[in-house]
Amino acid sequence: MSNVFIALQANEDSRPIVDAILADNPGAVLNEQPAMVKIDVPGRMTIRRSSVEARIGREFDLQEMQVNLISLSGHVDETDEEFTLSCER
């Protein structure tokens, strides 16, 4: 099975997003670099708005994530509630 990944800037704004991804995606592997955080997940990764909101204590629009987005890999499926990356077949 192929991995999908997301890479975000390593800063305080990204930390709750990273924490939400790790909590919601079993098998997620975190790779921290000096200026970047990359998370690999086999097959499928879902970022849930509610999970990020629980960590930051306010409403969160998933498009806010794009300010700190460096790169991603996978087929994107985006709603107001979830941002999903998956392997295309």
C-alpha positions in Angstrom: 0.0 0.0 0.0 1.3 3.4 -0.9 1.7 6.3 1.6 0.0 9.7 1.4 1.7 12.6 3.1 1.3 16.2 4.2 4.2 18.6 5.0 3.5 21.7 7.1 5.7 24.5 8.3 7.1 23.7 11.8 5.4 26.4 13.9 2.9 26.9 16.6 0.0 27.3 14.2 0.7 23.9 12.7 1.1 22.0 16.0 -2.7 21.5 16.7 -3.2 20.3 13.1 -0.3 17.8 13.5 -1.7 16.6 16.8 -5.1 16.1 15.3 -3.7 14.2 12.4 -1.7 11.9 14.6 -4.7 11.3 16.9 -7.1 10.5 14.1 -4.9 8.4 11.8 -3.5 5.2 13.2 -0.3 4.3 11.6 0.7 7.9 11.0 4.5 8.5 11.1 5.8 11.9 12.1 9.1 13.2 10.6 10.1 16.5 12.2 12.7 18.7 10.5 14.0 22.1 11.5 11.5 24.1 9.4 9.0 21.4 8.4 6.8 18.6 9.8 6.0 15.8 7.5 3.4 13.1 8.3 3.1 9.9 6.3 0.1 7.6 6.5 -0.4 4.3 4.6 -3.3 4.6 2.2 -5.5 7.4 3.6 -5.2 10.4 5.9 -8.2 12.4 7.2 -7.9 15.8 8.9 -11.1 16.6 10.8 -12.2 20.1 11.5 -13.6 19.0 14.9 -10.3 17.5 16.0 -8.4 20.7 15.2 -11.1 22.8 16.9 -10.8 20.7 20.1 -7.1 21.4 20.3 -7.2 25.2 19.5 -10.5 26.0 21.4 -12.1 28.0 18.6 -13.8 27.5 15.2 -11.4 26.4 12.5 -11.8 26.5 8.7 -9.8 23.7 7.2 -8.6 26.2 4.5 -6.6 28.0 7.2 -4.3 25.0 7.1 -3.1 26.1 3.6 -1.2 29.1 5.1 1.3 26.6 6.6 1.1 23.9 3.9 4.3 23.1 2.1 3.4 20.0 0.1 1.1 17.0 0.0 0.8 13.7 -1.8 -2.4 11.9 -2.6 -5.9 12.4 -4.1 -7.6 15.3 -2.3 -11.2 15.2 -1.2 -12.3 18.3 0.8 -15.5 19.2 2.6 -16.2 21.7 5.3 -15.7 19.0 7.9 -12.8 16.9 6.5 -9.7 17.1 4.4 -8.8 13.7 3.1 -5.8 12.4 1.2 -5.9 9.0 -0.4 -4.1 6.8 -2.8 -5.7 6.7 -6.2 -6.2 3.3 -7.8 
